[in-house]
Amino acid sequence: MPWNDLLANQMVSFTDAQGGGFTLKSGQSSVTSNQCMDKTAALAKYNLNTTSMLSYSALQLVPKSAWVSAGFSGQLTVGGTSTINGYRNGLYGAMSSTNISDPAGPNAVLNDLYWSNGTLAIGITNGSTTIAPNGWTTLKIGTPTYNRSSFTFSYNGPTNKWLYTLAVATNPFGTVIGSLYLIQFT
């Protein structure tokens, strides 16, 4: 059954989980089966937010409502110029999804992810002016991986978003407009 057709209280099968856009953990592969997943199987196979499943026992089946991604995975189509590539909401580039799992704000949205003149920048709104988005520890752009702890961050009131910046000498998006990259916040 397609993920969007599942009700919040329905149990999730291996096939359902594949359609939910969840990222597999390293070393795991997709399984096509109508067998429903218990908590142990779900947490072993996918990058899920463990706090959303705390009230379930190890072998208990877990409903759709408890399936919350531990991060974010999307596909970015590069847009912009040769010196600014990536994604900016409404300006250039395209993301297959912009919703990010974030305990600081359940409606977190990725607004910007771009490189310019030696700086990698991330803009996220999460509905909070006091708590920075902290639902991720690493950002992977294609192959390179960046740690959240390496970024400096601040809240920008006029744009109503949190801005993370990091000095990165080489543009991780390259210079080819229209290139595709897998973006993962985990």
C-alpha positions in Angstrom: 0.0 0.0 0.0 1.4 3.5 -0.8 2.7 5.3 2.3 0.3 8.2 2.0 -2.7 5.7 2.0 -1.7 4.2 5.4 -3.7 5.5 8.3 -1.7 6.7 11.4 -2.8 3.6 13.4 -2.0 1.0 10.7 1.1 -1.2 11.1 3.9 -0.8 8.6 5.2 -3.6 6.4 8.7 -3.8 4.8 7.1 -2.7 1.5 5.3 0.2 3.1 8.5 1.4 4.7 10.2 1.5 1.3 7.6 3.8 0.0 7.8 6.1 3.0 11.1 7.6 1.9 13.1 6.4 5.0 16.8 6.0 4.6 18.3 2.5 5.1 21.1 2.2 7.6 24.5 1.3 6.2 24.7 -2.3 5.1 21.0 -2.7 4.9 19.1 -3.4 1.7 15.5 -3.1 0.6 13.1 -5.9 1.3 9.8 -6.5 -0.4 7.4 -8.2 2.0 3.9 -7.6 3.4 5.1 -8.7 6.8 4.7 -5.9 9.3 7.8 -4.7 11.1 8.3 -4.7 14.9 10.3 -2.0 16.7 13.6 -4.0 16.7 13.4 -4.7 12.9 12.4 -1.1 12.1 15.3 0.4 14.2 17.8 -2.0 12.8 16.9 -1.4 9.2 16.1 2.3 9.0 17.5 5.6 10.3 14.5 6.4 12.6 14.0 8.8 15.5 14.2 6.4 18.5 12.3 8.7 20.8 9.1 8.3 18.7 9.2 4.6 19.4 10.1 4.6 23.1 6.6 3.5 24.3 6.8 0.3 22.2 8.4 -3.0 23.3 11.1 -4.6 21.2 8.9 -7.1 19.4 5.8 -4.9 19.3 4.5 -3.9 15.9 4.8 -0.1 15.4 2.1 2.0 13.7 2.8 4.6 11.0 2.4 7.4 13.5 5.6 6.3 15.3 7.7 6.2 12.1 9.7 9.4 12.2 12.9 9.8 10.2 16.0 10.4 12.2 17.1 12.8 9.5 16.3 13.8 6.0 17.0 12.4 2.6 16.3 14.2 -0.6 17.5 14.7 -4.1 18.9 18.1 -5.1 19.0 19.4 -8.7 21.7 22.0 -8.9 20.8 25.5 -10.1 22.4 28.9 -10.0 25.7 30.1 -11.4 29.2 28.7 -11.5 30.0 30.3 -8.1 26.7 29.7 -6.4 25.2 26.2 -6.7 22.7 24.2 -4.7 19.2 25.1 -3.6 17.6 28.3 -2.5 13.9 28.4 -2.0 12.3 30.2 -4.9 15.6 31.3 -6.4 17.4 28.3 -7.9 17.9 24.6 -7.7 15.2 22.1 -6.7 14.8 19.7 -3.8 12.6 16.6 -4.0 11.6 17.2 -0.3 12.3 20.1 2.1 10.8 18.8 5.4 13.4 17.9 8.0 12.8 15.9 11.2 13.7 18.2 14.0 12.9 17.8 17.7 13.3 21.5 18.2 10.4 22.2 15.8 8.4 19.4 14.2 7.7 21.5 11.1 11.3 22.2 10.2 11.9 23.2 6.5 15.1 23.4 4.6 15.1 26.8 2.9 18.7 27.1 1.6 21.6 24.7 0.9 24.2 26.4 -1.2 28.0 27.1 -1.5 29.3 30.6 -2.3 32.9 31.9 -2.2 34.3 29.3 0.1 31.3 29.0 2.4 28.7 26.2 2.7 25.4 27.6 4.0 22.2 26.0 5.3 19.1 27.9 6.1 16.4 26.1 8.1 13.1 27.3 9.6 11.7 25.3 12.5 9.2 27.6 14.2 11.5 28.5 17.1 13.4 31.7 17.6 15.4 30.3 20.6 16.2 26.7 19.8 18.3 25.9 16.7 17.4 22.9 14.6 19.2 20.0 16.2 17.7 17.0 14.6 20.8 16.2 12.6 24.5 15.5 13.3 25.9 15.2 9.8 25.1 16.5 6.3 26.1 14.5 3.3 26.1 16.1 -0.1 26.8 13.3 -2.6 30.1 12.0 -1.1 31.4 14.7 1.2 30.1 14.6 4.8 30.0 17.6 7.2 29.5 17.5 10.9 26.9 19.9 12.5 29.4 20.7 15.3 31.8 22.2 12.7 29.2 24.8 11.6 28.6 28.2 13.2 25.0 29.1 13.4 22.8 32.0 14.3 19.1 33.0 14.1 18.3 35.6 11.4 15.1 37.5 12.6 14.3 39.3 9.3 14.3 36.0 7.3 12.9 34.0 10.3 15.4 31.2 9.8 18.5 29.6 11.4 21.6 30.0 9.2 24.5 27.5 9.5 27.8 28.3 7.8 31.0 26.4 7.3 34.2 27.3 5.5 34.5 24.8 2.6 37.2 25.5 0.0 35.7 23.3 -2.8 32.2 23.7 -4.1 30.5 20.4 -3.1 27.9 20.9 -5.8 30.4 21.3 -8.6 29.7 23.8 -11.4 27.3 21.8 -13.7 23.8 23.2 -13.6 21.2 20.4 -13.6 23.5 17.9 -11.8 21.7 15.6 -9.3 23.0 15.0 -5.7 21.7 12.9 -2.9 21.4 15.1 0.2 21.2 13.4 3.6 20.8 15.0 7.1 21.4 12.2 9.7 
